[in-house]
Amino acid sequence: MLIKPSRDAVDRLVRAALDEDAPWGDLTSRALVPASARAAMQLVARESGVLSGEGVFSAAMSLTDEATSTQFHFHDGQDFTAGAVLAMVEGPAHSVLQAERVALNFTQRMSGIATLTRQYVLAVDGTHARVVDTRKTTPGLRLLERYAVRCGGGHNHRFSLSDAVMVKDNHLAVIAASGILDVRDALRAMRAGLPHTTHIEVEVDRPEQIEAVLAGGADSILLDNFTTKQLRAAVAQVAGRALIEASGGITLERMREVAETGVDIISVGALTHSVRALDLGLDFLPS
């Protein structure tokens, strides 16, 4: 079951986008379209994909004008083909036209993320590897983009810096420059000062770092930019003592071979940081 973002959180983000797009209303529609005009439009898929953004699209319409109604024929997480009518919108023409761009911007981007995620998930089907996102999200839109990943069948990494400990290369460089050279002892001291429920992950970029990180008590190890051969060797070396995450330079074409090394998690920044918005359109229906 998909866990959806709260309505309050969605409304906050959508209101901000609506205020940005029409701070004093839609000048064109007010000047050109009769105030009494009504519009019926359909959300049409120009290409195949996976839907995400159903609630956000509806919120853009209803927050612009409560008299606008939206009915979806497909729902978040469902596949659709090119030409499919995803939803119908009806209401005062001024309001529908004013909300159109914001509603589409959100839904196109979220559906693009869901569609790309589904491709990565299908690539590892039959293995035990879990496809996860990263914190490489659009500032302010992480909640929606992370939800879109779930719509595509993927999973979420830590939501923020406050959710878990993730020791990366720059952390290690800073403590080394401070005179702390023993990573094992540094990790043990860190764990002693944290709540027992805190998950600790440590990034390594060389195979020889693995044993010290394990000795320091890491719950999971991120293998950064390891070759497929190195990943396979690391899985054998760790032998279940920690979860193994592969990350860095992992393309869709390489997903299957990475998953088959036996890693537990594959994190893919491309799911959110450089995704292409899906081509969806809002078409007017003549009465």
C-alpha positions in Angstrom: 0.0 0.0 0.0 1.3 3.4 -1.0 1.7 5.8 2.0 0.7 9.2 0.6 2.0 12.6 1.7 -0.4 14.3 4.1 -3.0 16.6 2.6 -1.7 19.6 4.7 1.8 19.1 3.3 0.6 18.8 -0.2 -1.6 21.9 0.1 1.4 23.9 1.5 3.6 23.1 -1.5 0.8 23.6 -4.1 -0.3 26.9 -2.6 3.3 28.2 -2.8 3.5 27.1 -6.5 0.1 28.8 -7.2 1.2 32.0 -5.6 4.4 32.0 -7.6 2.6 31.4 -10.9 -0.3 33.8 -10.4 0.5 36.2 -7.6 -2.2 38.6 -8.7 -4.3 36.2 -10.8 -4.2 35.1 -14.4 -4.1 38.4 -16.4 -4.7 36.7 -19.8 -7.8 34.8 -18.8 -9.3 37.7 -17.0 -8.8 40.0 -19.9 -9.9 37.5 -22.7 -12.2 34.8 -21.3 -15.8 35.7 -20.2 -16.2 35.4 -16.4 -19.2 33.1 -16.9 -17.3 30.6 -19.2 -16.9 27.1 -18.0 -14.4 24.5 -19.2 -14.2 20.7 -19.3 -10.7 19.3 -19.9 -9.1 15.9 -19.9 -5.6 15.0 -18.7 -4.1 13.0 -21.6 -0.9 10.9 -21.7 1.2 11.7 -24.7 3.4 8.7 -23.9 3.3 5.6 -21.7 4.3 5.7 -18.1 3.4 5.3 -14.4 1.1 7.9 -12.7 2.2 9.9 -9.7 0.7 13.2 -8.6 -3.0 12.5 -8.5 -3.5 14.3 -5.2 -1.2 17.2 -6.2 -3.0 17.8 -9.5 -6.4 17.8 -7.8 -5.1 20.1 -5.1 -3.9 22.6 -7.7 -7.4 22.7 -9.2 -9.4 22.9 -5.9 -7.1 25.4 -4.2 -7.5 27.7 -7.1 -11.3 27.3 -7.0 -13.4 25.0 -4.9 -15.9 25.0 -7.7 -13.5 23.0 -9.9 -13.8 19.2 -9.8 -11.3 16.6 -10.8 -12.0 12.9 -11.4 -9.1 10.5 -12.0 -9.5 7.4 -14.1 -6.1 6.1 -13.3 -4.4 6.2 -9.8 -0.9 6.7 -8.4 1.3 3.7 -9.1 -0.7 2.5 -12.1 0.7 2.0 -15.6 -0.9 3.7 -18.6 -0.3 3.9 -22.3 0.0 6.8 -24.7 -3.4 8.3 -25.5 -4.9 7.3 -22.2 -7.3 9.8 -20.6 -6.0 10.0 -17.0 -8.5 12.4 -15.5 -11.3 14.8 -16.3 -11.5 18.4 -14.9 -14.5 20.6 -14.9 -15.1 24.1 -13.5 -15.0 27.9 -14.2 -12.7 28.4 -17.2 -10.8 31.2 -15.4 -9.9 28.8 -12.6 -9.0 25.8 -14.7 -6.8 27.8 -17.0 -5.0 29.5 -14.0 -4.3 26.1 -12.3 -3.3 24.3 -15.5 0.4 24.9 -15.5 1.1 24.2 -11.9 -1.0 21.0 -11.9 0.8 19.8 -15.0 4.3 20.7 -13.7 3.9 18.7 -10.6 2.2 15.7 -12.2 4.6 15.6 -15.2 7.7 15.6 -13.0 6.3 13.1 -10.5 5.1 10.7 -13.2 8.5 11.0 -14.8 10.2 9.9 -11.6 7.7 7.1 -11.1 8.2 5.9 -14.7 12.0 5.9 -14.5 11.9 4.2 -11.1 9.7 1.4 -12.5 12.4 0.8 -15.1 15.1 0.4 -12.5 12.9 -1.8 -10.3 12.1 -4.1 -13.3 15.8 -4.4 -14.1 16.5 -6.0 -10.7 13.4 -8.2 -10.7 14.2 -11.7 -9.3 17.1 -10.5 -7.1 16.8 -9.4 -3.5 18.3 -5.9 -4.3 16.2 -2.9 -3.2 16.2 0.2 -5.5 16.4 3.4 -3.4 16.6 7.1 -4.0 19.0 9.7 -2.6 18.9 13.2 -1.1 19.6 14.6 -4.6 16.1 16.1 -4.8 14.7 19.4 -5.9 14.9 21.7 -2.8 11.5 22.0 -1.2 10.0 19.1 -3.2 11.6 16.1 -1.6 8.3 14.9 0.0 6.7 14.7 -3.5 9.7 13.3 -5.3 10.2 10.6 -2.7 6.5 9.7 -3.0 6.9 9.4 -6.8 9.8 7.0 -6.3 7.4 4.8 -4.2 4.8 5.0 -6.9 7.3 3.5 -9.2 8.0 0.6 -6.9 11.2 1.9 -5.4 12.1 2.7 -1.8 13.3 5.7 0.1 16.7 6.3 1.7 16.9 8.4 4.8 14.7 11.4 4.4 17.0 14.0 5.8 20.3 14.5 7.7 18.4 14.1 10.9 17.1 10.6 10.3 20.2 8.4 10.4 24.0 8.6 10.6 25.7 8.4 7.2 29.5 8.9 7.3 30.7 10.0 3.9 34.2 10.6 2.5 34.2 14.3 3.5 33.4 13.4 7.1 36.3 11.0 7.2 38.6 13.6 5.6 37.7 16.2 8.2 38.2 14.0 11.2 41.5 12.8 9.7 42.6 16.4 9.3 41.7 16.9 12.9 44.1 14.2 14.0 41.7 11.3 14.4 43.2 8.6 12.2 41.6 5.5 13.6 38.3 5.1 11.9 37.3 2.1 13.9 37.7 3.8 17.2 36.0 7.0 15.9 33.0 5.0 14.8 32.8 3.1 18.1 33.0 6.4 20.1 30.2 7.9 17.9 27.9 4.9 18.4 28.4 5.1 22.2 26.9 8.6 22.1 23.9 7.8 19.9 20.5 6.4 20.8 20.5 2.6 20.3 17.9 2.9 17.6 20.1 5.0 15.3 21.2 3.3 12.1 24.8 3.9 11.1 26.0 3.7 7.5 29.6 4.4 6.4 30.7 5.1 2.8 33.9 3.5 1.6 35.6 4.0 -1.8 38.4 1.4 -1.4 38.1 -2.3 -0.5 40.8 -2.0 2.2 38.5 0.3 4.2 35.8 -2.4 4.7 37.3 -4.3 7.7 37.9 -1.2 9.8 34.3 0.0 9.1 32.9 -3.3 10.1 35.0 -3.3 13.3 33.6 0.1 14.1 30.1 -1.3 14.2 28.6 0.0 11.0 25.1 -1.3 10.3 25.5 -0.8 6.6 28.3 0.0 4.2 28.0 2.1 1.1 30.4 1.0 -1.6 31.0 4.0 -3.7 31.9 3.6 -7.4 33.0 0.0 -7.0 33.4 -2.2 -10.1 31.2 -5.2 -10.5 34.1 -7.5 -9.6 34.8 -5.4 -6.5 31.2 -5.5 -5.4 31.1 -9.3 -5.7 34.3 -9.6 -3.6 32.9 -7.1 -1.0 29.7 -9.1 -0.6 31.7 -12.3 0.1 34.0 -10.4 2.5 31.2 -8.8 4.5 29.4 -12.1 4.6 26.2 -10.7 6.1 27.9 -8.7 8.9 26.3 -5.5 7.5 23.9 -4.4 4.8 25.7 -3.5 1.6 24.6 -0.6 -0.5 26.1 0.0 -4.0 26.1 3.6 -5.3 27.8 5.8 -7.8 27.7 5.6 -11.6 25.0 3.0 -11.7 23.1 3.2 -15.0 20.0 1.4 -16.0 22.0 -0.8 -18.3 24.3 -1.8 -15.4 21.5 -2.4 -12.8 21.1 -6.1 -13.4 24.8 -7.0 -13.1 25.1 -4.9 -9.9 22.0 -6.6 -8.3 23.4 -10.0 -9.2 26.5 -9.4 -7.1 24.4 -9.9 -4.0 24.2 -6.3 -2.7 21.2 -5.5 -0.6 20.6 -1.9 -1.8 21.3 0.0 -4.9 20.9 3.8 -4.6 20.3 5.8 -7.7 20.5 9.6 -7.7 19.3 9.8 -11.2 15.8 8.9 -10.1 15.3 12.4 -8.9 18.2 14.7 -9.9 18.0 14.5 -13.7 14.7 12.9 -14.5 12.8 13.9 -17.6 9.2 15.1 -17.0 6.7 12.8 -18.6 4.7 14.3 -21.5 1.1 14.9 -20.3 -1.3 17.4 -21.6 -4.6 19.1 -20.5 -6.9 19.2 -23.6 -10.1 21.3 -23.9 -13.3 19.4 -24.6 -15.7 21.4 -26.7 -19.3 21.3 -25.4 
